[in-house]
Amino acid sequence: SLKRPSDALLAYEKALKLRPNWSFIWHIRATILEDLERFEEAVASYRTAIDYDPENIPAIGNLGILLHFLNWNEESISLLTEALEKSPHTLK
């Protein structure tokens, strides 16, 4: 069962070994790391997700929110603005 974040993280780590350049897996890994309060690793995973797919709007937005939580406000605002510019319909 993947009800525990640590179990889910292990599953996504295995998936990354098969598809290391898949942005979606890096994004989900980042959300799991957030749940585990491993914030620096989550930031790195979001950045990797965005590196592999610069149009991964959910990853851009989630990274912006996490950075706001971590008080990295200047970069947070920049990322959230980028996400809204790339996908303005998300507020409708």
C-alpha positions in Angstrom: 0.0 0.0 0.0 1.1 3.6 -0.7 -0.8 5.2 2.1 2.4 6.3 3.8 4.4 9.0 2.1 7.6 7.1 2.7 6.2 4.1 0.8 5.1 6.4 -2.0 8.5 8.0 -2.1 10.2 4.6 -2.5 7.9 3.8 -5.4 8.6 7.1 -7.2 12.4 6.6 -6.6 12.0 3.3 -8.5 10.1 5.0 -11.3 12.9 7.6 -11.6 15.4 4.8 -12.2 13.3 3.7 -15.2 12.4 7.3 -16.4 14.9 9.7 -14.9 13.9 12.6 -17.2 10.1 12.4 -16.7 9.0 15.7 -15.2 5.8 14.3 -13.8 7.6 11.9 -11.6 10.0 14.6 -10.3 6.9 16.8 -9.5 5.1 14.1 -7.6 8.3 13.2 -5.8 8.5 16.8 -4.7 5.0 16.8 -3.3 5.8 13.7 -1.3 9.0 15.3 0.1 6.9 18.3 1.1 4.5 15.9 3.0 7.6 14.5 4.7 8.8 18.1 5.5 12.0 17.5 3.6 11.7 20.9 2.0 15.1 21.4 0.5 14.8 18.1 -1.3 11.3 19.1 -2.4 12.7 22.4 -3.9 15.4 20.5 -5.7 12.8 18.0 -7.1 10.5 20.8 -8.3 13.5 22.4 -10.0 14.4 19.2 -11.7 10.8 18.7 -12.9 10.8 22.2 -14.4 14.2 21.7 -16.0 12.9 18.6 -17.8 9.6 20.4 -18.7 9.6 24.2 -18.5 5.8 24.1 -19.3 5.0 22.0 -16.2 2.7 24.7 -14.8 1.7 22.7 -11.6 5.4 22.2 -10.7 6.1 25.9 -11.3 3.1 26.9 -9.1 3.8 24.4 -6.4 7.5 25.5 -6.2 6.3 29.1 -6.0 4.0 28.2 -3.1 6.7 26.2 -1.3 9.2 29.0 -1.7 6.6 31.4 -0.2 6.2 29.1 2.8 10.0 29.1 3.2 10.1 32.9 3.0 11.9 33.0 -0.4 9.4 35.6 -1.4 11.2 37.3 -4.4 11.6 34.0 -6.2 8.2 32.8 -5.1 6.5 35.8 -6.7 8.5 35.4 -9.9 7.5 31.7 -10.2 3.8 32.3 -9.4 3.8 35.1 -11.9 5.4 32.9 -14.5 2.8 30.1 -13.8 -0.1 32.6 -14.3 1.4 34.0 -17.4 1.8 30.6 -18.9 -1.6 29.4 -17.9 -3.9 32.3 -17.1 -7.1 30.1 -17.1 -6.0 28.6 -13.8 -7.7 31.4 -11.9 -11.0 31.1 -13.7 
